[in-house]
């Protein structure tokens, strides 16, 4: 391809045409690969282009946490022909595509209206600056490291984060920080509250299985979501303060950060590609 320029970021380098003014889905996938390499995704995950034609031109991108029918309505109403979600629209293999189901209606609707659907899931979780880094930053953590390091990238990549507060705070003060950081509709707790909180582990989304790792690394508290009953009971016996702030609340703040990152990158390259963050709310609420 004539007129290439090479861009380097983190773990990978890619080439883009200098005169690119209209991006295709394939071009956008290359941009995502630069920031969130597919190899950071877990083996069981499903990331990348899930619905659509790689050769289609992109008018604008709508960034969201969850692929859901109201999101498709938002995209159509606002003229976006590309949806980028954190959670994959297609996660498990499909044996049938029935349009009388929510998933089938979403996929068929996207295809019918030429709306591409792309997912960045555990690769966005693992990359430096990803979901858990956003939560760690919002809580004011310093000296942040991965909770579970990735073996094939730089030391900043991996699932979850652990770091320290500039000054230890009380448990009540930490809860106030958490509420301000991600506006959870609830906070469930298990295990004893420490007198002071200084070392904090976080993992946006369903990461209760990392509780033992958080304790082993010296965390005074572990913030995550969808904690199992057995893990909560373990926290009582092990002496770890465990906070469940909800899946949506612990991950959703990263969507605006991702949107800003991609918008800024395209602007720096002289590419006019609008990005917007979808309006979504927690699907679970207190009765």
C-alpha positions as CSV (number, residue, x, y, z in Angstrom):
1,X,0.0,0.0,0.0
2,X,1.6,3.3,-1.0
3,X,2.0,6.2,1.4
4,X,2.2,4.2,4.6
5,X,3.1,5.6,8.0
6,X,3.9,3.3,10.9
7,X,2.3,3.8,14.3
8,X,3.7,2.1,17.4
9,X,1.8,1.7,20.6
10,X,2.6,-0.7,23.5
11,X,2.9,-4.2,22.1
12,X,2.3,-3.8,18.4
13,X,3.0,-1.7,15.3
14,X,0.6,-1.2,12.4
15,X,0.5,0.7,9.1
16,X,-2.2,3.0,7.9
17,X,-2.5,5.0,4.6
18,X,-1.7,8.6,5.0
19,X,-4.6,9.7,2.8
20,X,-7.2,7.7,4.7
21,X,-10.3,10.0,5.2
22,X,-13.0,7.3,5.4
23,X,-12.4,4.3,7.7
24,X,-13.7,0.9,6.9
25,X,-14.6,-1.6,9.6
26,X,-11.3,-3.4,8.7
27,X,-9.4,-0.1,9.4
28,X,-11.1,0.3,12.7
29,X,-10.3,-3.3,13.7
30,X,-6.7,-2.4,13.0
31,X,-6.9,0.6,15.3
32,X,-8.5,-1.5,18.1
33,X,-5.7,-4.1,17.6
34,X,-3.2,-1.4,18.3
35,X,-4.7,-0.5,21.6
36,X,-6.3,-3.8,22.7
37,X,-4.5,-6.7,21.0
38,X,-6.6,-9.8,20.5
39,X,-4.0,-12.0,22.0
40,X,-4.7,-10.4,25.4
41,X,-8.2,-11.9,25.3
42,X,-8.9,-15.1,27.2
43,X,-9.0,-18.3,25.3
44,X,-12.8,-18.7,26.0
45,X,-13.6,-15.2,24.9
46,X,-15.1,-14.0,21.6
47,X,-13.8,-10.6,20.5
48,X,-13.5,-8.7,17.2
49,X,-16.1,-8.3,14.5
50,X,-19.1,-10.3,15.3
51,X,-21.7,-8.9,12.9
52,X,-21.0,-7.0,9.7
53,X,-18.8,-6.6,6.6
54,X,-15.1,-5.7,7.1
55,X,-15.2,-3.7,4.0
56,X,-18.1,-1.4,5.0
57,X,-17.4,2.3,5.5
58,X,-18.0,3.6,9.1
59,X,-19.9,6.8,9.6
60,X,-19.7,6.9,13.4
61,X,-19.2,4.5,16.3
62,X,-21.5,4.0,19.4
63,X,-19.6,2.6,22.4
64,X,-21.4,0.7,25.0
65,X,-21.0,-1.9,27.8
66,X,-23.9,-4.3,26.8
67,X,-25.3,-5.4,23.4
68,X,-29.0,-5.0,23.9
69,X,-32.0,-4.1,21.8
70,X,-32.3,-0.6,23.2
71,X,-28.7,-0.1,22.1
72,X,-29.6,-1.0,18.5
73,X,-32.5,1.5,18.7
74,X,-30.0,4.2,19.9
75,X,-27.6,3.4,17.0
76,X,-30.4,3.6,14.4
77,X,-31.9,6.8,15.8
78,X,-28.5,8.6,15.9
79,X,-27.2,7.3,12.6
80,X,-24.3,5.2,14.0
81,X,-23.5,2.3,11.7
82,X,-20.9,0.7,14.0
83,X,-21.4,-0.5,17.6
84,X,-18.5,-1.3,19.8
85,X,-19.4,-3.2,23.0
86,X,-17.4,-4.5,25.9
87,X,-19.6,-7.6,26.3
88,X,-19.7,-9.8,23.2
89,X,-23.1,-10.0,21.4
90,X,-22.2,-13.6,20.5
91,X,-20.5,-15.3,23.4
92,X,-21.3,-19.0,23.1
93,X,-21.7,-20.8,19.8
94,X,-25.2,-20.4,18.2
95,X,-27.1,-23.4,17.2
96,X,-29.9,-21.3,15.7
97,X,-30.6,-17.7,15.0
98,X,-34.2,-17.1,16.0
99,X,-35.4,-13.6,15.6
100,X,-38.1,-14.1,18.3
101,X,-35.3,-14.1,20.9
102,X,-33.5,-11.0,22.2
103,X,-30.1,-12.1,20.9
104,X,-31.5,-13.2,17.5
105,X,-33.4,-10.0,17.1
106,X,-30.3,-8.0,18.0
107,X,-28.1,-9.8,15.5
108,X,-30.7,-9.8,12.7
109,X,-31.5,-6.1,13.4
110,X,-27.9,-5.1,13.2
111,X,-27.4,-7.1,9.9
112,X,-30.6,-5.8,8.4
113,X,-29.7,-2.1,9.0
114,X,-26.0,-2.6,8.1
115,X,-24.7,-1.9,11.6
116,X,-21.4,-3.6,12.4
117,X,-21.0,-5.0,15.9
118,X,-17.6,-5.4,17.4
119,X,-16.6,-6.6,20.9
120,X,-13.5,-5.8,23.0
121,X,-14.0,-7.9,26.1
122,X,-11.1,-9.5,28.1
123,X,-8.6,-7.8,25.9
124,X,-10.0,-4.5,27.2
125,X,-9.9,-5.9,30.7
126,X,-6.3,-6.9,30.4
127,X,-4.7,-4.0,28.6
128,X,-3.0,-1.2,30.4
129,X,-5.5,1.6,30.8
130,X,-8.4,-0.8,30.5
131,X,-11.4,-1.5,32.7
132,X,-9.7,-2.2,36.0
133,X,-7.2,0.6,35.5
134,X,-10.1,3.1,35.1
135,X,-11.6,1.9,38.4
136,X,-8.2,2.0,40.1
137,X,-7.7,5.5,39.0
138,X,-11.1,6.6,40.1
139,X,-10.4,5.2,43.5
140,X,-7.1,7.2,43.7
141,X,-4.7,4.2,43.7
142,X,-1.0,4.6,43.1
143,X,1.7,2.1,42.2
144,X,-0.8,0.1,40.4
145,X,0.1,-3.4,39.1
146,X,-2.0,-6.2,37.5
147,X,-3.7,-8.5,40.0
148,X,-3.1,-11.4,37.6
149,X,-0.3,-10.6,35.1
150,X,-0.6,-11.5,31.5
151,X,2.3,-13.7,30.3
152,X,2.7,-12.4,26.8
153,X,2.7,-8.6,27.1
154,X,4.4,-5.8,29.0
155,X,4.3,-5.8,32.8
156,X,1.3,-3.5,32.9
157,X,-1.1,-6.0,31.2
158,X,-3.2,-8.5,33.0
159,X,-6.6,-9.0,34.8
160,X,-7.5,-6.8,37.8
161,X,-5.3,-4.3,39.5
162,X,-3.8,-3.8,42.9
163,X,-2.3,-0.6,44.3
164,X,-2.1,1.6,47.3
165,X,-3.8,4.8,48.5
166,X,-1.6,7.8,49.1
167,X,-2.9,7.7,52.7
168,X,-4.8,4.9,54.4
169,X,-8.5,5.6,55.0
170,X,-11.2,4.2,57.2
171,X,-13.6,1.6,55.8
172,X,-16.4,4.2,55.8
173,X,-14.2,6.6,53.9
174,X,-13.3,4.0,51.4
175,X,-16.9,3.1,50.8
176,X,-17.6,6.8,50.1
177,X,-14.7,6.8,47.6
178,X,-16.2,3.7,45.9
179,X,-19.7,5.4,45.6
180,X,-18.1,8.4,44.1
181,X,-15.9,6.4,41.7
182,X,-18.6,4.3,40.0
183,X,-22.0,5.2,41.5
184,X,-23.0,1.6,42.3
185,X,-26.7,1.0,42.9
186,X,-25.6,-1.1,45.9
187,X,-22.6,-2.3,47.6
188,X,-22.6,-5.8,49.2
189,X,-19.9,-6.7,51.6
190,X,-18.4,-9.9,53.1
191,X,-15.6,-10.5,55.5
192,X,-14.4,-8.2,58.3
193,X,-14.0,-4.4,57.7
194,X,-10.4,-3.4,58.4
195,X,-9.6,-0.5,60.7
196,X,-7.7,1.2,57.9
197,X,-7.6,0.6,54.1
198,X,-4.3,1.2,52.4
199,X,-3.8,-1.6,49.8
200,X,-6.7,-2.1,47.4
201,X,-7.4,-4.8,44.8
202,X,-10.0,-4.2,42.1
203,X,-11.3,-6.2,39.2
204,X,-14.2,-4.8,37.2
205,X,-16.9,-7.4,36.4
206,X,-17.3,-10.9,37.7
207,X,-13.9,-11.7,39.3
208,X,-14.7,-13.2,42.6
209,X,-12.4,-16.1,41.8
210,X,-9.4,-13.7,42.2
211,X,-10.2,-13.1,45.9
212,X,-7.5,-15.5,47.2
213,X,-5.0,-13.8,44.9
214,X,-6.0,-10.4,46.3
215,X,-5.5,-11.6,49.8
216,X,-2.2,-13.3,49.0
217,X,-0.9,-10.0,47.6
218,X,-1.8,-8.2,50.8
219,X,-5.0,-6.4,49.8
220,X,-7.0,-4.9,52.7
221,X,-10.1,-4.9,50.4
222,X,-11.1,-6.4,47.1
223,X,-13.7,-4.7,44.9
224,X,-15.4,-6.7,42.2
225,X,-18.9,-8.0,41.3
226,X,-21.1,-11.0,41.1
227,X,-19.4,-12.6,44.1
228,X,-20.4,-16.2,44.7
229,X,-21.8,-17.4,48.0
230,X,-18.9,-19.7,48.6
231,X,-16.4,-16.9,48.0
232,X,-18.2,-14.7,50.4
233,X,-18.1,-17.4,53.1
234,X,-14.4,-17.9,52.4
235,X,-13.8,-14.2,52.9
236,X,-15.3,-14.3,56.3
237,X,-13.0,-17.1,57.4
238,X,-9.9,-15.7,55.6
239,X,-10.3,-12.2,56.9
240,X,-10.6,-10.4,53.6
241,X,-13.0,-7.4,53.2
242,X,-14.8,-8.2,50.0
243,X,-17.0,-5.6,48.2
244,X,-19.5,-6.4,45.4
245,X,-20.3,-3.2,43.7
246,X,-22.2,-4.7,40.7
247,X,-21.0,-5.7,37.3
248,X,-22.3,-2.7,35.5
249,X,-21.0,-0.1,37.9
250,X,-17.5,-1.5,38.0
251,X,-17.1,-1.7,34.2
252,X,-19.3,1.1,32.8
253,X,-17.0,4.0,33.6
254,X,-14.4,2.6,31.2
255,X,-16.7,3.0,28.3
256,X,-16.4,6.8,28.3
257,X,-12.6,6.5,28.7
258,X,-12.4,4.1,25.7
259,X,-14.6,6.5,23.7
260,X,-12.4,9.4,24.4
261,X,-9.2,7.4,23.6
262,X,-10.5,6.4,20.2
263,X,-11.9,9.8,19.4
264,X,-8.5,11.4,20.3
265,X,-6.5,8.9,18.3
266,X,-8.6,9.5,15.1
267,X,-8.5,13.2,15.5
268,X,-4.7,13.1,15.8
269,X,-4.5,11.1,12.6
270,X,-6.8,13.6,10.8
271,X,-9.6,11.0,10.5
272,X,-13.1,12.3,10.9
273,X,-14.8,9.5,12.8
274,X,-17.4,10.5,15.4
275,X,-17.6,8.5,18.6
276,X,-20.4,8.6,21.2
277,X,-21.0,6.7,24.5
278,X,-24.4,5.0,24.6
279,X,-26.9,5.7,27.4
280,X,-27.2,2.6,29.5
281,X,-28.2,1.8,33.0
282,X,-27.7,-1.1,35.4
283,X,-30.1,-3.9,34.5
284,X,-30.3,-4.9,38.2
285,X,-31.9,-2.6,40.8
286,X,-32.9,-2.9,44.4
287,X,-36.6,-3.9,44.7
